[in-house]
């Protein structure tokens, strides 16, 4: 998980309509695509899938070509040659007996008609990122040319279906053996609500990713900050030089987090903070503030924790910024006012 890009393997799909409670996690992939032909099948069990990165049809030349046709029969031969090539490509695809063909490029009308007659469903103009995710869960290989296609390149899915949700069609590929990607369906009454849910869910996914990188947690609710404060105050008592003031100042700074949490709950901060310090002085290091009602409680009982790696990064950043401000403040203080040139001019 540490090297996993969440954007590639976890995709959020927002559907405007329905209730938030209808949101769910799909054991597979959903893409906002419909079948390319209205009469093609929309549901398969144990479907074999071909993944392509090329056009199914007669490919146009990169450079413009002028063709001088003097007889109508010659023009008919050119059209017939194009049709024969498309049928030849479709016969190659049919020889692998696929149920579904998914391509990132377009498919000609003749090819769609021919594949429909053969009972093959086609999904065209799929995003490259979606095609990559489909290849991961189906075990298939994305092929750039139909002629290079092999049996080992086929992918398989336990269930393939196309469903209509609200006013749009969505393709579902689920029940695959290689579950390396998933889709989170978010339902909501409006776009603004869906955007807010998506932001919160992205934060939760990042927290999960950090936990996989470093699976250590700390108690939340200001418990960790007060535990660090107690340690620094005890350390400061053993010092007899100027370092005593440094340790004490840093310890006082850690007190601001639980104080703000208490104030956000709407209760007197002085009394609650004194009670919380009393628990920590008795080695009750897991006690913190319950953000819902302002009660002082063991964080393990209500399940409020923070990621260790994030907490360390926040503390490091705070200390570095404080040191930078102190250095700047010292430089400004050392500049005598008499040496600053007065460049203002009177008009």
N, C-alpha and C positions, 0 to 999 in steps of 0.2 A: 504493500500500500504506500510505502514511502516514496516510490518512484512512479506511482500511478497518477496520471492526470485526470482529475475528476471530470473535466469537461468532455473527455473522450469516452469515459466509461459510465458516467452517471449524467443523464440528461433530464432536464425539467421541461415538462410540457404543460402549458397553461391553457385551460379550456374555460372560456367565459360562459358561465351558466351552471346551474346546479348548486349544491351545498358544499361547504368546506369539508363536511364529514364524509363526502363521497371520494375525497382524495385517497390515493392508494399507490403502492409500489408494485410495478409490474415485474414479474420474473422473466424479463426479456426486453424487447424493444418495441416502441410505438413511433411511427412516423406519420406526418400529416400528408398522406398520399392516397389516392384512389387508383383502382385498376385503370389501365389505359383504354380498354374497350368496355363499353357498358354491358356486354353480354358475357364477359369472362367470369369464371368462377371466383367467388369471394371467400371461400373457406376450404382448407385442406387439413387433413390429419397426416402426420408423419410426412411432411412435404419435403421434397428435394428442391434445392434452390441453386440457381446459377447467378453468380455476381459478375457483372461486366463493367468495364470502364471505357466502352466504345459504343459507337452508334450501330444500330441494327438497321441496315438499309444501304442504299447506294451512296457511298461517300463522295462528296463533292471535292473537286480539285482545289488546291490552295491558290493556284493562279487562275486567272480568267482565260477561258479558251473559246475561240470563235469557231463554230462549226457551220460550214456552208453545205446545206442540204438542198439539192435541186429536184429530187424526186420524192414523192410522198412515201413510196415504199421503203426508201432508205431511212426515213424518219421512223417508220414503224419498226424497222429492224433495230434501231437504236433503243427505242422504248422496250422492245422485246428483250434485248440484251440486258437492260437494267432490271427488268422483271425476273429474268432467269438468274441473275446474280443474287437478288434478294431471296428467291426461293432456294437457291443453293445454300445461302447462309442459314436460312430457317431450317433446312434439312439437317445441317450440321448440329444445330441446337436440338432438334427433335431426336437425333440419334442417341442423346444422353438421357432421354425420357425424364425431363425435369417437370415439376409441377408449377414452379414459379421462376420467372426471370426478372432480375432487378438490375437496372443499368443506370449509370450516371448521365448518359447522353440520351438523345431522342431515338424514337423508333418510327419508321415510315408506316404509312397507312396500309400499304400492301403487306408488310411484314406483320402488322397487328392482325390483319384479317387472316393471314395464313396461320399464325400461331394460335389464334382463337379457334380455327377449324381443327387444330391438333389438340385442343384442350389444355393449352398452356396459358397461364395468367402472366401478364407483364406489368411491372411497375417501372416507370421511366422517370428520368430527370431527378434522381435522388441525390441529396447532398453527399459530398465525398466523406464527410465526418460520419454521417449515418450509415453509409455503405461500409465504412471501416468497422463500425460497431457491430453491424450485422455479420460481417465476416468473423468477428471474434467469438460470437455466441453460436453461430451455425457451424463453425469449423471449415467454412469455404474459403476459396482464394479468389481475390479480385483479378480478373483476366482482362488484358488490354486488347486482345484480338480474339475473335471467335475461332479462327483457325488454330490458335494455340491452346484451345480448351482441352482438358483431359478429365478423366473420370475422377481423379483424386482432387480436382478443384471444386467439386460439388459440395454444398453445405446442406445440412439437414435440420429441420425444426419440427418439434412435436405438434405444434399447432400454428397454422397461418390463417389469418382472417382479416377481413376488411369490414369495419363497422362504421355506422353513421352516428356521430355524437353531436347534438345540437344541429348545426347546419353544415357540418363538414364531415368528410370521410377520413378515417384513420386506419392505417395498416398495423396489425398486431402480429408480432413474431415471438412466440412464447414456448415454454416447455422444452428448452434446448438443453443438451447435455453440458455444454461449456458455458456456464453462467458467469461470464466475465463482464457483463454490462447489464444495466437496468434502466428503466424509465420511471420517473416519478410523475404521476398524473395529479395536477393541481386543479381543483374546481373552485370557482368563486363567483359571487354575483356581479363583480365588475373588474375591470382591468386594474384599477388602483388597489383593490384588495389582493388581487393575484400578485401584483408587483411587490407588495409588502410581505406576503407569505413567502415569495421567492427569496427575498433578501434575508429573511430570518432562517430559511432552510439552508441557504448557502453558508451562513455562519455556522449552523449546526454541522454541515458536512465538513467544513474546514476544521472544526473542533475534533471530529471523528478522525480526520486524516492526521492531525497532530498527535492524537492518542496512539495511533498505529506506529507513528515514528518513535514516540517516547511514552510507553504505557505507564506513566506515573501521574498521580493526581494529588491535589491538596484540598483541605477543607475550605469551603467558601464562606460567604457571609462575614468577611473581615477577620476570620479566625486565624488565617495564616499571617496576616499583617501584625496582629497583636502578639502572636507567638514570636515573630521576628523582633518585635519591639522589646519583649521581655528579655530575649537573648542579648540584644545590644545594650540594654540598660545594665544587665548583670556584668557584661564585658566592660562597660564604662566604669563601674565601681572599682574594678581591679587596676585601673590606669591612674597614674598620678601626674601625667604631663598634659600637654594641650590636646592630645588625642581624646581625652575625656569629653571635651566639648563637641568634637566631631561625632563620636558615637552617640552622644545624647541628642544632638540635633537630628541625626538621621533617624533615631528611634522615635522622636516626636513627629517626624514626617510620615511615618507609617501609620500614625494614629488617625490620619485624615480619612482613610478609606472606611473604616467602621463608623466614624462620625458622620460621614455623608450618608451611609446606608441607614443609620438611625434617623437622621433628619428627613430622609425621603419617606419614611414610614409615618411621619407626623407625630412623633413622640419626643419628649424632652431628651436632648442628647447627653447632657451632663450626667444625669442619674443613670441612664441606661449604659453609658460608657463606663461609669464607675462599677456598675454591677458586672459588666463583661470583663473588666480588668481584674475584678475579685476572683472570678472563675479561673482566669488564666494564671493568676498568682498561686492558685492551688493546683497547678499542673493539669487543668482541664483545657487542654490546647485545642480541642475540637469544638468548643462552644463559639457560636457566632450569631449573627442577626438573621432572623427569618424575615425576608423582604415583604411577605404578604401582610403580616400583622405586627411586626416589630418585636416579637418574642425572642428571648435569648435561649437558644436550644442547641443541643448537640447536632452538628451538621450531618453526621452519619445517619441519624434517624430520619431526616427528611430528604436525604440524598442530594445535597448541594455541594458540588465539588468544582474545582478549577483545574485546568490542564497545567501540569508542572512546567512544561517547556514555555508556554505563553507567559506564565507568572514570572519566570526567570528573565525572559526577554523584556518584560515591562519594567522590572526592577532595575535591570542594567541600563535601559534607556533613560529612566528617571535619574539615576545617579550620574550618567554621562551628561545629561542636560543640565543638572545642577552644577556639576564641575565647570561646564562651559560658561554658565552664567556668572559663576564666581570669578572666573578668570577675566571675563569681560568687565565685570564690575570693578575689579581691582585696577584694570588698565584705565578705565574712565576716571576713577578716583585719583589716580596718580598724575593726571594731566592738569597742570596749573592753568587757571583761567586767564592769567596775564599773558600767556604765550599764544593764546588763540587769536589770530588776526581778525580785526573787525573790517569786514568787507562791505558793510552796508554804507550806502551813500545817501546823503540828504538831497532831496530835490527842491 
